[in-house]
Amino acid sequence: MKTPSGRECPHFFGDYYRGRNIEECRLLKLHGQAWSSDLCKTCPVPDIARANSCQYMQLRLTVVRPITAMFQRRVQVTAFCEKSNSSVAEPQIGCKDCHSMLSTFEVIE
């Protein structure tokens, strides 16, 4: 579903049926964080979901207020792979165990 910022996100939910106006981020709600529509502008989750659809990767979100942007809250993402039982350094790429097949392809000229 499209977020208020206009990007597709699998974790955003909006119910507009018969005049309802219910919007929420189900991933933030799962982790007990408060959601507001301004968080969708800088949220990295839609980009991660578009780049990597690994079924074993679990995302954990926290809402932080960095020192450089004192007044703007941001979503910080950490990823964990259930298959390899390790942290994922770059969620857009994934862990080495689930996505090791990419390095086995060779270009033959």
PDB file as gemmi writes it, atoms N, CA and C in Angstrom:
CRYST1    1.000    1.000    1.000  90.00  90.00  90.00 P 1                      
ATOM      1  N   MET A   1       0.841  -1.175   0.000  1.00  0.00           N  
ATOM      2  CA  MET A   1       0.000   0.000   0.000  1.00  0.00           C  
ATOM      3  C   MET A   1       0.888   1.241   0.000  1.00  0.00           C  
ATOM      4  N   LYS A   2       0.414   2.280  -0.626  1.00  0.00           N  
ATOM      5  CA  LYS A   2       1.193   3.518  -0.686  1.00  0.00           C  
ATOM      6  C   LYS A   2       1.126   4.270   0.632  1.00  0.00           C  
ATOM      7  N   THR A   3       2.289   4.765   1.057  1.00  0.00           N  
ATOM      8  CA  THR A   3       2.389   5.551   2.275  1.00  0.00           C  
ATOM      9  C   THR A   3       1.951   6.989   2.000  1.00  0.00           C  
ATOM     10  N   PRO A   4       1.797   7.814   3.034  1.00  0.00           N  
ATOM     11  CA  PRO A   4       1.469   9.223   2.792  1.00  0.00           C  
ATOM     12  C   PRO A   4       2.537   9.966   1.987  1.00  0.00           C  
ATOM     13  N   SER A   5       3.769   9.452   1.983  1.00  0.00           N  
ATOM     14  CA  SER A   5       4.823  10.087   1.184  1.00  0.00           C  
ATOM     15  C   SER A   5       4.824   9.605  -0.263  1.00  0.00           C  
ATOM     16  N   GLY A   6       3.967   8.624  -0.612  1.00  0.00           N  
ATOM     17  CA  GLY A   6       3.809   8.190  -1.990  1.00  0.00           C  
ATOM     18  C   GLY A   6       4.613   6.977  -2.398  1.00  0.00           C  
ATOM     19  N   ARG A   7       5.286   6.307  -1.448  1.00  0.00           N  
ATOM     20  CA  ARG A   7       6.074   5.123  -1.782  1.00  0.00           C  
ATOM     21  C   ARG A   7       5.330   3.868  -1.338  1.00  0.00           C  
ATOM     22  N   GLU A   8       5.559   2.758  -2.054  1.00  0.00           N  
ATOM     23  CA  GLU A   8       4.940   1.482  -1.694  1.00  0.00           C  
ATOM     24  C   GLU A   8       5.670   0.878  -0.493  1.00  0.00           C  
ATOM     25  N   CYS A   9       4.917   0.451   0.517  1.00  0.00           N  
ATOM     26  CA  CYS A   9       5.496  -0.179   1.696  1.00  0.00           C  
ATOM     27  C   CYS A   9       4.605  -1.349   2.099  1.00  0.00           C  
ATOM     28  N   PRO A  10       5.187  -2.537   2.299  1.00  0.00           N  
ATOM     29  CA  PRO A  10       4.380  -3.698   2.679  1.00  0.00           C  
ATOM     30  C   PRO A  10       3.874  -3.654   4.116  1.00  0.00           C  
ATOM     31  N   HIS A  11       4.408  -2.743   4.919  1.00  0.00           N  
ATOM     32  CA  HIS A  11       4.036  -2.698   6.330  1.00  0.00           C  
ATOM     33  C   HIS A  11       3.074  -1.556   6.671  1.00  0.00           C  
ATOM     34  N   PHE A  12       2.780  -0.704   5.706  1.00  0.00           N  
ATOM     35  CA  PHE A  12       1.847   0.401   5.934  1.00  0.00           C  
ATOM     36  C   PHE A  12       0.428  -0.084   5.692  1.00  0.00           C  
ATOM     37  N   PHE A  13      -0.499   0.358   6.544  1.00  0.00           N  
ATOM     38  CA  PHE A  13      -1.906  -0.007   6.402  1.00  0.00           C  
ATOM     39  C   PHE A  13      -2.746   1.250   6.473  1.00  0.00           C  
ATOM     40  N   GLY A  14      -3.651   1.381   5.533  1.00  0.00           N  
ATOM     41  CA  GLY A  14      -4.593   2.497   5.527  1.00  0.00           C  
ATOM     42  C   GLY A  14      -5.991   1.990   5.273  1.00  0.00           C  
ATOM     43  N   ASP A  15      -6.930   2.388   6.109  1.00  0.00           N  
ATOM     44  CA  ASP A  15      -8.326   1.993   5.955  1.00  0.00           C  
ATOM     45  C   ASP A  15      -9.140   3.253   5.709  1.00  0.00           C  
ATOM     46  N   TYR A  16      -9.643   3.386   4.491  1.00  0.00           N  
ATOM     47  CA  TYR A  16     -10.396   4.575   4.100  1.00  0.00           C  
ATOM     48  C   TYR A  16     -11.822   4.232   3.693  1.00  0.00           C  
ATOM     49  N   TYR A  17     -12.275   3.056   4.039  1.00  0.00           N  
ATOM     50  CA  TYR A  17     -13.597   2.584   3.625  1.00  0.00           C  
ATOM     51  C   TYR A  17     -14.695   3.366   4.346  1.00  0.00           C  
ATOM     52  N   ARG A  18     -15.635   3.897   3.599  1.00  0.00           N  
ATOM     53  CA  ARG A  18     -16.800   4.637   4.101  1.00  0.00           C  
ATOM     54  C   ARG A  18     -16.437   5.732   5.107  1.00  0.00           C  
ATOM     55  N   GLY A  19     -15.482   6.533   4.726  1.00  0.00           N  
ATOM     56  CA  GLY A  19     -15.140   7.700   5.537  1.00  0.00           C  
ATOM     57  C   GLY A  19     -14.138   7.453   6.652  1.00  0.00           C  
ATOM     58  N   ARG A  20     -13.709   6.225   6.816  1.00  0.00           N  
ATOM     59  CA  ARG A  20     -12.686   5.968   7.841  1.00  0.00           C  
ATOM     60  C   ARG A  20     -11.371   6.583   7.385  1.00  0.00           C  
ATOM     61  N   ASN A  21     -10.556   6.940   8.333  1.00  0.00           N  
ATOM     62  CA  ASN A  21      -9.237   7.470   8.035  1.00  0.00           C  
ATOM     63  C   ASN A  21      -8.253   6.887   9.043  1.00  0.00           C  
ATOM     64  N   ILE A  22      -8.013   5.595   8.931  1.00  0.00           N  
ATOM     65  CA  ILE A  22      -7.106   4.898   9.840  1.00  0.00           C  
ATOM     66  C   ILE A  22      -5.828   4.593   9.077  1.00  0.00           C  
ATOM     67  N   GLU A  23      -4.703   5.090   9.574  1.00  0.00           N  
ATOM     68  CA  GLU A  23      -3.404   4.830   8.980  1.00  0.00           C  
ATOM     69  C   GLU A  23      -2.455   4.382  10.080  1.00  0.00           C  
ATOM     70  N   GLU A  24      -1.610   3.365   9.757  1.00  0.00           N  
ATOM     71  CA  GLU A  24      -0.636   2.897  10.734  1.00  0.00           C  
ATOM     72  C   GLU A  24       0.487   2.147  10.037  1.00  0.00           C  
ATOM     73  N   CYS A  25       1.607   2.107  10.689  1.00  0.00           N  
ATOM     74  CA  CYS A  25       2.729   1.283  10.246  1.00  0.00           C  
ATOM     75  C   CYS A  25       2.709   0.052  11.142  1.00  0.00           C  
ATOM     76  N   ARG A  26       2.413  -1.080  10.554  1.00  0.00           N  
ATOM     77  CA  ARG A  26       2.276  -2.295  11.353  1.00  0.00           C  
ATOM     78  C   ARG A  26       3.608  -2.807  11.877  1.00  0.00           C  
ATOM     79  N   LEU A  27       4.705  -2.480  11.216  1.00  0.00           N  
ATOM     80  CA  LEU A  27       6.012  -2.898  11.709  1.00  0.00           C  
ATOM     81  C   LEU A  27       6.413  -2.083  12.935  1.00  0.00           C  
ATOM     82  N   LEU A  28       6.146  -0.785  12.924  1.00  0.00           N  
ATOM     83  CA  LEU A  28       6.409   0.036  14.109  1.00  0.00           C  
ATOM     84  C   LEU A  28       5.481  -0.354  15.256  1.00  0.00           C  
ATOM     85  N   LYS A  29       4.242  -0.649  14.939  1.00  0.00           N  
ATOM     86  CA  LYS A  29       3.280  -1.066  15.960  1.00  0.00           C  
ATOM     87  C   LYS A  29       3.706  -2.389  16.603  1.00  0.00           C  
ATOM     88  N   LEU A  30       4.267  -3.289  15.795  1.00  0.00           N  
ATOM     89  CA  LEU A  30       4.750  -4.572  16.296  1.00  0.00           C  
ATOM     90  C   LEU A  30       5.868  -4.396  17.314  1.00  0.00           C  
ATOM     91  N   HIS A  31       6.704  -3.377  17.114  1.00  0.00           N  
ATOM     92  CA  HIS A  31       7.818  -3.129  18.018  1.00  0.00           C  
ATOM     93  C   HIS A  31       7.515  -2.079  19.078  1.00  0.00           C  
ATOM     94  N   GLY A  32       6.250  -1.698  19.213  1.00  0.00           N  
ATOM     95  CA  GLY A  32       5.822  -0.792  20.275  1.00  0.00           C  
ATOM     96  C   GLY A  32       6.244   0.648  20.091  1.00  0.00           C  
ATOM     97  N   GLN A  33       6.403   1.072  18.861  1.00  0.00           N  
ATOM     98  CA  GLN A  33       6.798   2.446  18.570  1.00  0.00           C  
ATOM     99  C   GLN A  33       5.593   3.229  18.048  1.00  0.00           C  
ATOM    100  N   ALA A  34       5.570   4.506  18.343  1.00  0.00           N  
ATOM    101  CA  ALA A  34       4.490   5.368  17.869  1.00  0.00           C  
ATOM    102  C   ALA A  34       4.771   5.811  16.434  1.00  0.00           C  
ATOM    103  N   TRP A  35       3.729   5.812  15.590  1.00  0.00           N  
ATOM    104  CA  TRP A  35       3.861   6.179  14.188  1.00  0.00           C  
ATOM    105  C   TRP A  35       3.203   7.518  13.935  1.00  0.00           C  
ATOM    106  N   SER A  36       3.790   8.295  13.050  1.00  0.00           N  
ATOM    107  CA  SER A  36       3.165   9.497  12.501  1.00  0.00           C  
ATOM    108  C   SER A  36       3.552   9.570  11.032  1.00  0.00           C  
ATOM    109  N   SER A  37       2.786  10.269  10.240  1.00  0.00           N  
ATOM    110  CA  SER A  37       2.976  10.267   8.790  1.00  0.00           C  
ATOM    111  C   SER A  37       4.299  10.884   8.357  1.00  0.00           C  
ATOM    112  N   ASP A  38       4.905  11.741   9.164  1.00  0.00           N  
ATOM    113  CA  ASP A  38       6.180  12.341   8.782  1.00  0.00           C  
ATOM    114  C   ASP A  38       7.325  11.335   8.789  1.00  0.00           C  
ATOM    115  N   LEU A  39       7.184  10.226   9.483  1.00  0.00           N  
ATOM    116  CA  LEU A  39       8.230   9.198   9.508  1.00  0.00           C  
ATOM    117  C   LEU A  39       8.363   8.485   8.167  1.00  0.00           C  
ATOM    118  N   CYS A  40       7.301   8.447   7.383  1.00  0.00           N  
ATOM    119  CA  CYS A  40       7.327   7.744   6.093  1.00  0.00           C  
ATOM    120  C   CYS A  40       8.229   8.426   5.074  1.00  0.00           C  
ATOM    121  N   LYS A  41       8.471   9.726   5.219  1.00  0.00           N  
ATOM    122  CA  LYS A  41       9.296  10.458   4.250  1.00  0.00           C  
ATOM    123  C   LYS A  41      10.733   9.959   4.229  1.00  0.00           C  
ATOM    124  N   THR A  42      11.293   9.627   5.391  1.00  0.00           N  
ATOM    125  CA  THR A  42      12.699   9.245   5.473  1.00  0.00           C  
ATOM    126  C   THR A  42      12.891   7.779   5.868  1.00  0.00           C  
ATOM    127  N   CYS A  43      11.823   7.006   5.884  1.00  0.00           N  
ATOM    128  CA  CYS A  43      11.904   5.606   6.310  1.00  0.00           C  
ATOM    129  C   CYS A  43      12.620   4.758   5.254  1.00  0.00           C  
ATOM    130  N   PRO A  44      13.608   3.946   5.658  1.00  0.00           N  
ATOM    131  CA  PRO A  44      14.333   3.117   4.696  1.00  0.00           C  
ATOM    132  C   PRO A  44      13.647   1.781   4.373  1.00  0.00           C  
ATOM    133  N   VAL A  45      12.568   1.437   5.054  1.00  0.00           N  
ATOM    134  CA  VAL A  45      11.930   0.124   4.872  1.00  0.00           C  
ATOM    135  C   VAL A  45      11.385  -0.088   3.458  1.00  0.00           C  
ATOM    136  N   PRO A  46      10.716   0.872   2.804  1.00  0.00           N  
ATOM    137  CA  PRO A  46      10.266   0.619   1.431  1.00  0.00           C  
ATOM    138  C   PRO A  46      11.409   0.317   0.466  1.00  0.00           C  
ATOM    139  N   ASP A  47      12.550   0.976   0.633  1.00  0.00           N  
ATOM    140  CA  ASP A  47      13.704   0.716  -0.227  1.00  0.00           C  
ATOM    141  C   ASP A  47      14.292  -0.665   0.056  1.00  0.00           C  
ATOM    142  N   ILE A  48      14.324  -1.061   1.322  1.00  0.00           N  
ATOM    143  CA  ILE A  48      14.825  -2.393   1.691  1.00  0.00           C  
ATOM    144  C   ILE A  48      13.904  -3.465   1.128  1.00  0.00           C  
ATOM    145  N   ALA A  49      12.603  -3.270   1.245  1.00  0.00           N  
ATOM    146  CA  ALA A  49      11.642  -4.257   0.747  1.00  0.00           C  
ATOM    147  C   ALA A  49      11.707  -4.383  -0.770  1.00  0.00           C  
ATOM    148  N   ARG A  50      11.979  -3.290  -1.466  1.00  0.00           N  
ATOM    149  CA  ARG A  50      12.091  -3.326  -2.921  1.00  0.00           C  
ATOM    150  C   ARG A  50      13.377  -4.031  -3.358  1.00  0.00           C  
ATOM    151  N   ALA A  51      14.473  -3.850  -2.600  1.00  0.00           N  
ATOM    152  CA  ALA A  51      15.763  -4.418  -2.982  1.00  0.00           C  
ATOM    153  C   ALA A  51      15.943  -5.866  -2.541  1.00  0.00           C  
ATOM    154  N   ASN A  52      15.340  -6.256  -1.418  1.00  0.00           N  
ATOM    155  CA  ASN A  52      15.588  -7.577  -0.857  1.00  0.00           C  
ATOM    156  C   ASN A  52      14.297  -8.151  -0.309  1.00  0.00           C  
ATOM    157  N   SER A  53      13.894  -9.300  -0.810  1.00  0.00           N  
ATOM    158  CA  SER A  53      12.661  -9.934  -0.332  1.00  0.00           C  
ATOM    159  C   SER A  53      12.959 -11.263   0.348  1.00  0.00           C  
ATOM    160  N   CYS A  54      14.056 -11.336   1.071  1.00  0.00           N  
ATOM    161  CA  CYS A  54      14.454 -12.574   1.756  1.00  0.00           C  
ATOM    162  C   CYS A  54      13.431 -12.910   2.836  1.00  0.00           C  
ATOM    163  N   GLN A  55      12.966 -14.147   2.837  1.00  0.00           N  
ATOM    164  CA  GLN A  55      11.952 -14.565   3.797  1.00  0.00           C  
ATOM    165  C   GLN A  55      12.520 -14.758   5.197  1.00  0.00           C  
ATOM    166  N   TYR A  56      13.830 -14.885   5.326  1.00  0.00           N  
ATOM    167  CA  TYR A  56      14.449 -15.128   6.622  1.00  0.00           C  
ATOM    168  C   TYR A  56      14.888 -13.847   7.334  1.00  0.00           C  
ATOM    169  N   MET A  57      14.900 -12.718   6.634  1.00  0.00           N  
ATOM    170  CA  MET A  57      15.361 -11.475   7.225  1.00  0.00           C  
ATOM    171  C   MET A  57      14.240 -10.811   8.031  1.00  0.00           C  
ATOM    172  N   GLN A  58      14.526 -10.507   9.268  1.00  0.00           N  
ATOM    173  CA  GLN A  58      13.589  -9.823  10.151  1.00  0.00           C  
ATOM    174  C   GLN A  58      14.103  -8.414  10.417  1.00  0.00           C  
ATOM    175  N   LEU A  59      13.240  -7.425  10.246  1.00  0.00           N  
ATOM    176  CA  LEU A  59      13.609  -6.032  10.471  1.00  0.00           C  
ATOM    177  C   LEU A  59      13.150  -5.596  11.846  1.00  0.00           C  
ATOM    178  N   ARG A  60      13.993  -4.851  12.524  1.00  0.00           N  
ATOM    179  CA  ARG A  60      13.644  -4.276  13.830  1.00  0.00           C  
ATOM    180  C   ARG A  60      13.796  -2.765  13.701  1.00  0.00           C  
ATOM    181  N   LEU A  61      12.737  -2.054  14.045  1.00  0.00           N  
ATOM    182  CA  LEU A  61      12.712  -0.604  13.882  1.00  0.00           C  
ATOM    183  C   LEU A  61      12.701   0.105  15.222  1.00  0.00           C  
ATOM    184  N   THR A  62      13.376   1.221  15.267  1.00  0.00           N  
ATOM    185  CA  THR A  62      13.294   2.135  16.399  1.00  0.00           C  
ATOM    186  C   THR A  62      13.196   3.553  15.853  1.00  0.00           C  
ATOM    187  N   VAL A  63      12.472   4.382  16.539  1.00  0.00           N  
ATOM    188  CA  VAL A  63      12.341   5.788  16.154  1.00  0.00           C  
ATOM    189  C   VAL A  63      13.341   6.568  16.985  1.00  0.00           C  
ATOM    190  N   VAL A  64      14.257   7.256  16.306  1.00  0.00           N  
ATOM    191  CA  VAL A  64      15.312   8.016  16.977  1.00  0.00           C  
ATOM    192  C   VAL A  64      15.256   9.467  16.521  1.00  0.00           C  
ATOM    193  N   ARG A  65      15.888  10.297  17.303  1.00  0.00           N  
ATOM    194  CA  ARG A  65      16.018  11.710  16.959  1.00  0.00           C  
ATOM    195  C   ARG A  65      17.516  12.022  16.934  1.00  0.00           C  
ATOM    196  N   PRO A  66      18.142  11.976  15.737  1.00  0.00           N  
ATOM    197  CA  PRO A  66      19.586  12.206  15.656  1.00  0.00           C  
ATOM    198  C   PRO A  66      19.967  13.629  16.049  1.00  0.00           C  
ATOM    199  N   ILE A  67      21.198  13.790  16.463  1.00  0.00           N  
ATOM    200  CA  ILE A  67      21.684  15.106  16.909  1.00  0.00           C  
ATOM    201  C   ILE A  67      21.731  16.085  15.738  1.00  0.00           C  
ATOM    202  N   THR A  68      22.057  15.590  14.544  1.00  0.00           N  
ATOM    203  CA  THR A  68      22.157  16.490  13.391  1.00  0.00           C  
ATOM    204  C   THR A  68      20.807  17.062  12.985  1.00  0.00           C  
ATOM    205  N   ALA A  69      19.743  16.298  13.166  1.00  0.00           N  
ATOM    206  CA  ALA A  69      18.399  16.775  12.846  1.00  0.00           C  
ATOM    207  C   ALA A  69      17.599  16.793  14.145  1.00  0.00           C  
ATOM    208  N   MET A  70      17.742  17.853  14.914  1.00  0.00           N  
ATOM    209  CA  MET A  70      17.191  17.899  16.265  1.00  0.00           C  
ATOM    210  C   MET A  70      15.679  17.771  16.309  1.00  0.00           C  
ATOM    211  N   PHE A  71      14.992  18.294  15.337  1.00  0.00           N  
ATOM    212  CA  PHE A  71      13.544  18.336  15.413  1.00  0.00           C  
ATOM    213  C   PHE A  71      12.852  17.263  14.588  1.00  0.00           C  
ATOM    214  N   GLN A  72      13.593  16.535  13.780  1.00  0.00           N  
ATOM    215  CA  GLN A  72      12.970  15.548  12.909  1.00  0.00           C  
ATOM    216  C   GLN A  72      13.278  14.140  13.404  1.00  0.00           C  
ATOM    217  N   ARG A  73      12.231  13.378  13.658  1.00  0.00           N  
ATOM    218  CA  ARG A  73      12.405  11.987  14.063  1.00  0.00           C  
ATOM    219  C   ARG A  73      12.647  11.132  12.836  1.00  0.00           C  
ATOM    220  N   ARG A  74      13.431  10.071  12.994  1.00  0.00           N  
ATOM    221  CA  ARG A  74      13.743   9.175  11.889  1.00  0.00           C  
ATOM    222  C   ARG A  74      13.593   7.729  12.342  1.00  0.00           C  
ATOM    223  N   VAL A  75      13.397   6.853  11.372  1.00  0.00           N  
ATOM    224  CA  VAL A  75      13.297   5.425  11.628  1.00  0.00           C  
ATOM    225  C   VAL A  75      14.675   4.811  11.415  1.00  0.00           C  
ATOM    226  N   GLN A  76      15.138   4.074  12.413  1.00  0.00           N  
ATOM    227  CA  GLN A  76      16.422   3.380  12.314  1.00  0.00           C  
ATOM    228  C   GLN A  76      16.136   1.887  12.211  1.00  0.00           C  
ATOM    229  N   VAL A  77      16.783   1.212  11.262  1.00  0.00           N  
ATOM    230  CA  VAL A  77      16.508  -0.191  10.978  1.00  0.00           C  
ATOM    231  C   VAL A  77      17.726  -1.043  11.300  1.00  0.00           C  
ATOM    232  N   THR A  78      17.486  -2.154  12.000  1.00  0.00           N  
ATOM    233  CA  THR A  78      18.487  -3.196  12.159  1.00  0.00           C  
ATOM    234  C   THR A  78      17.866  -4.481  11.640  1.00  0.00           C  
ATOM    235  N   ALA A  79      18.679  -5.310  11.005  1.00  0.00           N  
ATOM    236  CA  ALA A  79      18.170  -6.535  10.393  1.00  0.00           C  
ATOM    237  C   ALA A  79      18.856  -7.749  11.005  1.00  0.00           C  
ATOM    238  N   PHE A  80      18.107  -8.862  11.048  1.00  0.00           N  
ATOM    239  CA  PHE A  80      18.597 -10.116  11.601  1.00  0.00           C  
ATOM    240  C   PHE A  80      18.140 -11.249  10.697  1.00  0.00           C  
ATOM    241  N   CYS A  81      19.052 -12.175  10.383  1.00  0.00           N  
ATOM    242  CA  CYS A  81      18.712 -13.313   9.538  1.00  0.00           C  
ATOM    243  C   CYS A  81      18.449 -14.528  10.420  1.00  0.00           C  
ATOM    244  N   GLU A  82      17.256 -15.106  10.280  1.00  0.00           N  
ATOM    245  CA  GLU A  82      16.893 -16.277  11.077  1.00  0.00           C  
ATOM    246  C   GLU A  82      17.574 -17.543  10.585  1.00  0.00           C  
ATOM    247  N   LYS A  83      17.902 -17.595   9.305  1.00  0.00           N  
ATOM    248  CA  LYS A  83      18.530 -18.803   8.744  1.00  0.00           C  
ATOM    249  C   LYS A  83      19.979 -18.935   9.199  1.00  0.00           C  
ATOM    250  N   SER A  84      20.744 -17.855   9.093  1.00  0.00           N  
ATOM    251  CA  SER A  84      22.148 -17.895   9.500  1.00  0.00           C  
ATOM    252  C   SER A  84      22.342 -17.509  10.963  1.00  0.00           C  
ATOM    253  N   ASN A  85      21.277 -17.044  11.625  1.00  0.00           N  
ATOM    254  CA  ASN A  85      21.296 -16.655  13.032  1.00  0.00           C  
ATOM    255  C   ASN A  85      22.362 -15.583  13.289  1.00  0.00           C  
ATOM    256  N   SER A  86      22.360 -14.545  12.439  1.00  0.00           N  
ATOM    257  CA  SER A  86      23.341 -13.482  12.572  1.00  0.00           C  
ATOM    258  C   SER A  86      22.731 -12.140  12.180  1.00  0.00           C  
ATOM    259  N   SER A  87      23.411 -11.088  12.570  1.00  0.00           N  
ATOM    260  CA  SER A  87      22.979  -9.746  12.188  1.00  0.00           C  
ATOM    261  C   SER A  87      23.336  -9.493  10.732  1.00  0.00           C  
ATOM    262  N   VAL A  88      22.543  -8.675  10.088  1.00  0.00           N  
ATOM    263  CA  VAL A  88      22.768  -8.323   8.687  1.00  0.00           C  
ATOM    264  C   VAL A  88      23.289  -6.897   8.648  1.00  0.00           C  
ATOM    265  N   ALA A  89      24.484  -6.734   8.097  1.00  0.00           N  
ATOM    266  CA  ALA A  89      25.097  -5.403   8.054  1.00  0.00           C  
ATOM    267  C   ALA A  89      24.392  -4.479   7.069  1.00  0.00           C  
ATOM    268  N   GLU A  90      24.058  -4.985   5.876  1.00  0.00           N  
ATOM    269  CA  GLU A  90      23.372  -4.190   4.861  1.00  0.00           C  
ATOM    270  C   GLU A  90      22.065  -4.872   4.494  1.00  0.00           C  
ATOM    271  N   PRO A  91      20.936  -4.400   5.020  1.00  0.00           N  
ATOM    272  CA  PRO A  91      19.652  -5.057   4.743  1.00  0.00           C  
ATOM    273  C   PRO A  91      19.243  -5.041   3.277  1.00  0.00           C  
ATOM    274  N   GLN A  92      19.716  -4.059   2.491  1.00  0.00           N  
ATOM    275  CA  GLN A  92      19.368  -4.027   1.074  1.00  0.00           C  
ATOM    276  C   GLN A  92      19.979  -5.205   0.329  1.00  0.00           C  
ATOM    277  N   ILE A  93      21.132  -5.682   0.778  1.00  0.00           N  
ATOM    278  CA  ILE A  93      21.828  -6.783   0.121  1.00  0.00           C  
ATOM    279  C   ILE A  93      21.468  -8.112   0.770  1.00  0.00           C  
ATOM    280  N   GLY A  94      21.436  -8.161   2.090  1.00  0.00           N  
ATOM    281  CA  GLY A  94      21.134  -9.394   2.808  1.00  0.00           C  
ATOM    282  C   GLY A  94      22.395 -10.014   3.390  1.00  0.00           C  
ATOM    283  N   CYS A  95      22.244 -11.195   3.982  1.00  0.00           N  
ATOM    284  CA  CYS A  95      23.394 -11.868   4.581  1.00  0.00           C  
ATOM    285  C   CYS A  95      24.111 -12.716   3.534  1.00  0.00           C  
ATOM    286  N   LYS A  96      25.310 -13.171   3.870  1.00  0.00           N  
ATOM    287  CA  LYS A  96      26.098 -13.945   2.913  1.00  0.00           C  
ATOM    288  C   LYS A  96      25.542 -15.336   2.686  1.00  0.00           C  
ATOM    289  N   ASP A  97      24.882 -15.912   3.683  1.00  0.00           N  
ATOM    290  CA  ASP A  97      24.391 -17.289   3.542  1.00  0.00           C  
ATOM    291  C   ASP A  97      23.182 -17.382   2.615  1.00  0.00           C  
ATOM    292  N   CYS A  98      22.234 -16.489   2.756  1.00  0.00           N  
ATOM    293  CA  CYS A  98      21.022 -16.539   1.936  1.00  0.00           C  
ATOM    294  C   CYS A  98      21.273 -16.095   0.500  1.00  0.00           C  
ATOM    295  N   HIS A  99      22.221 -15.195   0.313  1.00  0.00           N  
ATOM    296  CA  HIS A  99      22.436 -14.617  -1.012  1.00  0.00           C  
ATOM    297  C   HIS A  99      23.836 -14.892  -1.540  1.00  0.00           C  
ATOM    298  N   SER A 100      24.372 -16.049  -1.208  1.00  0.00           N  
ATOM    299  CA  SER A 100      25.699 -16.392  -1.700  1.00  0.00           C  
ATOM    300  C   SER A 100      25.664 -16.833  -3.151  1.00  0.00           C  
ATOM    301  N   MET A 101      24.499 -17.172  -3.663  1.00  0.00           N  
ATOM    302  CA  MET A 101      24.370 -17.648  -5.025  1.00  0.00           C  
ATOM    303  C   MET A 101      24.746 -16.575  -6.047  1.00  0.00           C  
ATOM    304  N   LEU A 102      24.652 -15.317  -5.689  1.00  0.00           N  
ATOM    305  CA  LEU A 102      24.970 -14.253  -6.625  1.00  0.00           C  
ATOM    306  C   LEU A 102      26.442 -14.275  -7.030  1.00  0.00           C  
ATOM    307  N   SER A 103      27.332 -14.711  -6.137  1.00  0.00           N  
ATOM    308  CA  SER A 103      28.746 -14.720  -6.461  1.00  0.00           C  
ATOM    309  C   SER A 103      29.136 -15.925  -7.311  1.00  0.00           C  
ATOM    310  N   THR A 104      28.259 -16.914  -7.476  1.00  0.00           N  
ATOM    311  CA  THR A 104      28.607 -18.102  -8.256  1.00  0.00           C  
ATOM    312  C   THR A 104      28.389 -17.930  -9.749  1.00  0.00           C  
ATOM    313  N   PHE A 105      27.656 -16.907 -10.148  1.00  0.00           N  
ATOM    314  CA  PHE A 105      27.439 -16.667 -11.574  1.00  0.00           C  
ATOM    315  C   PHE A 105      28.704 -16.078 -12.200  1.00  0.00           C  
ATOM    316  N   GLU A 106      29.040 -16.568 -13.367  1.00  0.00           N  
ATOM    317  CA  GLU A 106      30.215 -16.069 -14.072  1.00  0.00           C  
ATOM    318  C   GLU A 106      29.790 -15.530 -15.428  1.00  0.00           C  
ATOM    319  N   VAL A 107      30.496 -14.541 -15.878  1.00  0.00           N  
ATOM    320  CA  VAL A 107      30.246 -13.977 -17.197  1.00  0.00           C  
ATOM    321  C   VAL A 107      31.204 -14.656 -18.169  1.00  0.00           C  
ATOM    322  N   ILE A 108      30.659 -15.326 -19.188  1.00  0.00           N  
ATOM    323  CA  ILE A 108      31.474 -16.002 -20.173  1.00  0.00           C  
ATOM    324  C   ILE A 108      31.394 -15.226 -21.480  1.00  0.00           C  
ATOM    325  N   GLU A 109      32.535 -14.843 -22.003  1.00  0.00           N  
ATOM    326  CA  GLU A 109      32.561 -14.061 -23.239  1.00  0.00           C  
ATOM    327  C   GLU A 109      33.020 -14.887 -24.400  1.00  0.00           C  
TER     328      GLU A 109                                                      
END                                                                             
